[in-house]
Amino acid sequence: MKFRGFRFFALGVVSMGLVWAIDCPADNAVHIDKRIFLPDGSPNPTYGQEIITGLCTCLDFDPVLSVTDNTLTVTLMAVDNEPIRGIEVNIYNDSDGLLVYSGLGSVGKGDKFNNATDPTGAPANMEIMANEINGHVKVLAYSRDKAQTSGDGTEGSLFHLTYGVPGGVSNLPDTLHFAISLANVPGTSFEGAIMNVVCSYPDSDHVAALVVPTLGVDQELGIPTEFALDQNYPNPFNPTTRISFALPEASHTSLRIYNVLGEKVAELVNADLNPGYYHYQWNARTSQGVSVATGVYFYELRTDQKVLRKKMVLLR
């Protein structure tokens, strides 16, 4: 198997078991000091040496992918045993061009970057951007406001990377593999120095194998006889739930999520659909990739012929 522009060997592929968590003890991170000069212009006495740079940050992909008809979102998770000031990361996949970022994709901050603060604890903004370069996506998160994560050693999301799927999600393989070829995570232990505190991440020898969720019409059940919107399952849920509905005839169809104030939170589908049984997953995030809070939400199926609504509960 080969990533576009990046060869890897699938040794120790990440398991898709029911229990998943990043194992990241608060050990010391070590880093090859590549600074020739110090910030004051003097020669760096530790140039080329392996030095301790802080406490480990470990990265991994959330095993749950989020999909719509023509997008796929992968989330990069992290355990930050000390506050971190951003990230530079190169992400590869083996979709052979079925996933496209340029012009179709987007990137959004996860919980850890959304809740960043300055060193005094005041809220601070973390900027994020992404570009497709030579078959991989480079993601950069940085701050002009001295923003940093909590560094509390808990697991949380750094960012959500959404790819366009021009051929439709139904044409994707059952499993996609993601890996990281470069990960620079500046910590805060060494003030003023760009020190890397990343200790582990899915690389070419330890790729993440992520199952693509089932999405779309279930041909085996035939054509339904009436419009129907099923209760989501599971309910209550955390962090994902499945929403199923039936269309007895072709229709322009939308499936949207609303909060208790009637504000649209996410749109799972907005397309012309043929008759059939459909299944969509919601990962408790907005259309911009931001996690939503515990509470009651409503999902609405709207077609040319009928509008149906049901309630669901998210418990974090």
Secondary structure, DSSP 8 states (H G I E B T S, - for coil): -EETTEE----S-B---S---------EEEEE---SB-TTSSB-TTTT-EEEEEE-EEEEE-S--EE-SSEEEEEEEEEESS-B--EEEEEEE-STTSSB-TTT-EEEE-HHHHT-B-TTS-B---EEEEEEETTEEEEEEE-SS--B---SS-EEEEEEEEEE-TT-GGGS-SEEEEEEEEEE-BBSSSTTS--B-EEE---TTS-EEEE----EE-GGG---SS-EE---BSSSBSS-EEEEEEESS-EEEEEEEE-TTS-EEEEEEEEEE-SEEEEEEE-SB-TTS-B--SEEEEEEEE-SS-EEEEEEEE--
